[in-house]
């Protein structure tokens, strides 16, 4: 894709939250038209696909079912969390969230991709990792949603089928599972 000639002229903070803040920004389009947009400014997030293999070599993943207040429902997801510690790189956040939420530590973390989860409203970037060589460790769940979430081991094939049936709708989880399945089909990862 080629460059653009949009220009941001001004921005003001409308609300400063603990992690996110809401800004209203003024832009000028290539034809000179001025317009404003509300933007949720975010430090970004990290997600991890924990991939394991059973004794027969069948790949499976760890999925979490967590209550999400904006949707007022349980959402099936891979472990994930905010980049809420200044200076912590994405791989460190991935390892921390994997331990906190899933009670797993990974021998290896490989970058799958970085996505814009909702580019029309936020500058957030979600970095997605693949975790292999996972071993059980004590979890350290934070907050009421995590305290009440459940963990389920699902074959990778069944997880992809859940995506296809619309049972998994969380964007980072859909992307992470599909990329993991693709890498596995190419033989681009090892067993734990």
N, C-alpha and C positions, 0 to 999 in steps of 0.2 A: 504494500500500500504506500502511496505517496504521502508527502507531508501535507500539512493543512495551513491555512492562513487565518485561523481563528485566533483571537487575542484576548487574554484575560486582562481587564483594566483595573479592577478593584475587587476587594473581598473584605467582608466584615463578619466577625463572629457573632452569631445570634444567641448561641447557648454553648457554654463550656461544661462538659460533663466530666466524669471521672476518667473515662478512657476515650470516648468520642466527643467531638464537638460539631455543632451545626454551623455552617457558614452560608452566607448569601454572597454570590460572586457575580460581577458584571462582566459580560463578554461582548466582543464585537465580531460579527460574522464576516466572511470574505466580501460580502456586498455592502458592508458598512452598517448593517442593522445591529443595534444594541439590544441585548437581552440579559435577563438575570436567571440564575439557577441556584437552587438550594443544594448544598453538598454536605454530606456527612463525612467529616475528616476522621480517618481511622489509622492506627498504627499497623493495621494488617493482622493476619492470622496465619496459623499453620495447621495442617492436617496430616494424619499419618495412616497409611494402610498397613496394618499389622498382618503380614502373610506368614502362615505356618504350613507345615505338611504333616499329615497323619502317617502312621507307620507304613502304609501302602503307597505313600507318595502323593496322595490327593491333597491339593492345595485348599486351604481354608483361611478365612479372614475373621477378625474380631470386629463385631458391630455393636454399637451402643444404642439403646433406645432411651432418649432423654426428652423430658418435657421442655418445650420451647414456648415461652409466654407470648411472643408475637403471633404465633399460629394457634395457641391454646390447644396443643396436641403433643403426643409423643412423636418424636422424629427419629428415624433410624439413621445413624451417622457413623462415620469412622471417628476415632479420637481426634480432637482438635482443640485449639485454644488461641486466645489473643496474644499478640506480641506486646504484652503489658509490662515488660521489664526492660528499661532503657539499656541499649547496648547488647542485648542478648540476640545472637544470630538465629536464623530460622532453624538450623539443625539442632541447636540447644533447646529451643522452644519445642520442637518436635519430640525430642527425647523426654523432656519434662512432662509434656502432655500425655505421652504414651504411658509413662509411669503413673502419673496422677489419675488418669481416667480408666485405663485398661489394666493396670497392674502388670505391665510388661516393660522389659528393657530390651533394646535391640542391639545385636552384635554389629549390624550394618544398617545405615540409613542412606538411601539413594534418592536423589531429587527426581520426581516424576515430572512436575511442571509448576508453574505459577499462573493463577487465573485471576481475572477480575470478576468477582462474584455478582456484582450488581453495578455495572459501570454507568448507568444512568442516574445513580443517586449517591454513590460513594467512591472515594479514591482508594478504598481498601484493596489489598492484594492478598490472596490466600496462596501460600506456598505448600505444595503437597509432596510428601515423601513416601517412599516404600520402605517399610521396616522388615528386615529378615533376621534370622538367628535370634528370635524372641525367646526370652526366658521369663518365668513368673517372678514377680517381686511384689511387695506390699503396695497397694494403691494409696493415693492421698487425695481423695475427692474433695472438691471445694464448692461450698454453697449447696442450697437445698435441691436444685435440679440434679447436680451430680450425685448427691447423697442417695437420691431415689432412682437413678438410672439403672438399667439392667444391661448386662453384657451377654452376648450370644456368639457362639462359634458357628459359622456358616460356611459351607463349601464356597469357593470362589464362583463356581458355575451357578449355584443357587443364588448367590448375591447378585450376579449379573442378571439372572432371571427376575429377581425382585426389582431391579432397575427397569427392565423391559415391561414389567407389569404395572409400573407406577407405584410400587410399594416403597421404593427409595426415591425420594424427590429432592433431597438435599444436594445442591450443586457440587460441592467439594467431594462428596461421597460418590456421586455418579461418575465424575471425572476420574477420581482416584481408582475406583473399581475397574472401570473400562480400560484405563491405561495399564493397570496391573495385569488384567487378563490378556491384553495385547502383548505386553512384555513377556509374559509366561508362554504364550503361543509361539513367540519368536525364540524362546529359549534364552532370554536375556536376564536370567537370575538363577540363583542357586537355592538348594533346599537347606532348611535349618536342622 
